[in-house]
Amino acid sequence: MERYQRNIAIKELGAKGQKKLLDSKVLICGCGGLGSGVISCLASAGAGHIGLVDNDFVELSNLNRQFIHKTDNIGKLKVLSAQDRIHEINPDVNVKVYPVLLDNENYAEIVKDYDFIIDCFDSYKSKFLLNEIAVKTNMPLIHGGVTEFYGQATVIVPHKTPCLNCLFPEADLDEKIPQGNISPVVNLIASIQAAEALKLILDVGNRLEGQLLTVDALNMNFKRLHITRSTTCSLCA
């Protein structure tokens, strides 16, 4: 009760809401920049069961924005480094790690134990794979993406809201996302994703369902765009 008293004091949350958080099962795909913010927010809030998917290792160049990892952890699997950090933040959180490259062969066994997925991957191919997995499993997906000073976020509820394929039907999945990332923008989008996750667990507020939030931090512009499903989407129509 003492750990979560500031949560419980919120009228939309309370003790019942905190119990929902403690019972929740969240799969976070990607333990890099976006993952750092999402993992820290949800672990400290008391999300009780967190799954981590990532097959990368911590590198020195990660540390400008991936703040859950330490210099001492360079060369360590990101999922294990992130697991250590979660236990430092909140030892009551149950963490399961998947140090694998998520694909069409292994996703079913991984996602079946979770309530929804949070997209913290850093490539178009991985993001569209998660989108496909969400539609196939009818599982909500909280999407986020960042490059340089720009970011976006939306909540995808399969067969109710547009999926990524609806929004970007001509996307080149082999195109590389620019590698430049600035920490405040990464953390901003991650915090938005975490807030959407909490609202989804608690079933409160107006979520980014059917809405695409875009951020231009260079000029500090925020836009919330109404988006609709495509009747010709090859995936979810």
Number of C-alpha atoms within 10 A of each C-alpha: 9 7 11 14 12 12 18 18 11 11 9 15 20 16 17 12 20 22 16 19 23 18 14 19 21 25 24 24 24 24 31 28 28 32 30 23 25 26 29 20 20 23 25 19 21 23 26 22 21 21 22 26 23 23 16 17 18 24 17 14 9 17 17 11 20 23 20 22 27 17 12 10 17 17 13 16 18 26 28 22 20 28 24 15 20 23 15 12 17 18 14 16 20 17 22 15 19 15 16 13 13 18 12 11 7 11 15 14 8 15 18 12 13 16 15 23 24 26 25 30 25 22 16 17 16 19 20 19 18 26 25 19 21 21 19 13 14 15 18 22 24 26 26 25 23 28 16 17 18 20 20 22 23 28 25 26 20 21 13 13 21 25 31 22 18 20 15 11 14 8 13 10 14 9 10 11 14 11 9 9 17 16 16 12 23 26 21 18 27 31 21 20 29 23 16 25 25 22 16 18 20 18 15 13 11 9 15 22 19 19 19 21 19 20 21 15 16 10 9 9 10 13 12 14 13 11 16 15 18 17 10 10 16 10 16 21 13
